[in-house]
Amino acid sequence: MESTTKRSTAEAIVDAVGGADNVLSLTHCATRLRFELKDASGIDVKAVEKVPGVMGAVPQSGDRYQVVIGGGVQTTFNEIMNLPAMANVGKGVSDADVKARERAKARGKVAWLDAFFEYLSDSFRPLLGVLLGASLIIAFAAVLDALGIIDFRSADKPAGWVFWDAMWRAVFYFLPIMVAYNASKKLNVDPWVGATVMGAMMTPEFISLSKAADTVCTTNPLLGTQSCVANIFGLPMQLNDYGGQVFVPLIMVAVLALVYKALKKVFPENIQMVFVPFFSMLIMIPVTAFLIGPLGIWLGNGLGSGLAWLNTSAPIVFAIIIPLLYPFLVPLGLHWPLNALMLVNINTLGYDFIQGPMGSWNFACFGATAGVLFIAWRNRNTEMKEVATGALAAGLLGGISEPSLYGIHLRYKRIYPRMLIGCAVGGVLTGLLGWASGGVKTSVFAFTSLLTIPVFSPMWVYGISIAAAFATAMILVIISDYRTPEQKAEEEADRAQAEADLAMEKARKAEALAAPSAAPAAVAAAGGGVATLVRTDVVAAPVAGKVVALADVKDKVFASKALGEGVGIEPSSGRVVAPVSGVLVTVPDSGHAFGIKTDDGVEVLVHVGIDTVRLNGKGFSVAVAKDQHVMAGDVLANVDLDAIKAAGYDTTTVVVVINTMTLEAVVPRTSDVVALGDPIIDVTP
């Protein structure tokens, strides 16, 4: 059953983005499916978001499109790629064709900026899993350290715990190689070439250059740091520790891409496999060691020093700015430079001062989600309960904000102001309480979750700040609701419509199970009192007005005839009568729809207006009740058409035969203007 559900979700997502023929490529990150489409202009975001398992949809520049799934994105991605319809996706179109098509599209004045941040994002996103894994390994060690079980900062701790350090340090030390690999893939360069160039800076041979006889090292008396310059064939080369660096591989790969593509133009295709990697390494390893490496170190140190100055000079301002920036940076993918700076700070300073204030943003985000979950539980909104529960779990346990952000917050505009207040409260507390200690710091890169609280110092300052941010956002959302009055009315109307549809479907199934002989008689024979079943041959007009074809009705469900064959009528008066004789199986409180089942099993739905369920009964005066038997021509309701129009709704009344598929024939008449009771549909049971 589970496989079927996932497969159905996969198929529904593909259909929602225009079908497999509209998909050029599909990748995924930690929480999102990332589509490259032929044409994304006609995709309905709301339709995509209604697919079970989808938390949100994010159209991007060009024809790029993201569908937010959450933690199960890998499974959904696999299910989609295993669909038969997706077998040829990516085939038949060369990389050059795809690139040419993208260059031909006008992505706007900031297309280069889009490309820059996409480059940063795609270089880091595939690493989220191992970064999160390392973060949790660190968190476990931090808990033991906080409890006094083991001193992880000790230089002579047992070998077992040294090995434990190796497990998480592997990710951060070799991060430059991983980033180089991903960045190379992004720029269509052999990723192993990029990884090799960066790896050369981390070999034992390169590191041993600091001990060479002709290497000159000087010590900075102020900082206590050592700087070494090696003599390489008569040329001076500044030596640096590149472990944990991210700016260096990002700059290096950008240059490598130019060199790599130039070499592919120089060498014939049959010898490119040997000579393009050879010359790429021969050129880029020295260029990186002599120029790009020192430049990247200088750039990272400069940016980190600037933020460190702000943190030292105006710690309260810094503590407030960081959590207030993140809610706007994360949706656009612009937070990656700050994440990169965190890693630079840890590598150069031995600690980072950005993650502490950033925690207030994350927990304000999670607090807002908790508020939404509370309201969803109170209102018995099953769909939102599922979305909010999953998003809150991903946040509190994994420190991942995307499920909350894309699944809920960006869909409801009332959340952001309340969440920002939570961010500000957390930031102010971080700045005030952490003033004496120079702010909240951490010596590791950690996803800000409940599990990683012990890695921050002072832990009590961090704990109070994130708790305040969480509580503030949650309480504000609970007090004022996350929905606008219009969104609240729309949700309640949709729920009422769904309940009405479900009630009618249940009634239809129940009636279908009843024996034909049990159907009530509409007419009894005058002499013997034997029940005689009245045959329904025609459906009459429930309202007077102009008849329109069902396909022209401005409701996709009715127009598609998914609910059965029928007609639409543009009413000239608000008097609504029964189109057939039978039992009323559906009469919602809103009074906008009436389901009638005749004695011989014909099911007719009269739906007054389009989306008028959202009026919650305003303008409708219902004259009948559910389970009541009516005769054709009996008054069902009186409707104020002017009030419906004034509220912005279409008054077209739809008449459909729900069980069209089980009848021999259902044929709408081609009438133009009809009066009450005029035949509009011929029926052959």
Summary of the structure (lengths in Angstrom):
residues: 685
radius of gyration: 33.3
end to end distance: 36.5
largest distance: 125.0
contacts: 2331
relative contact order: 0.07
helix: 54%
strand: 16%
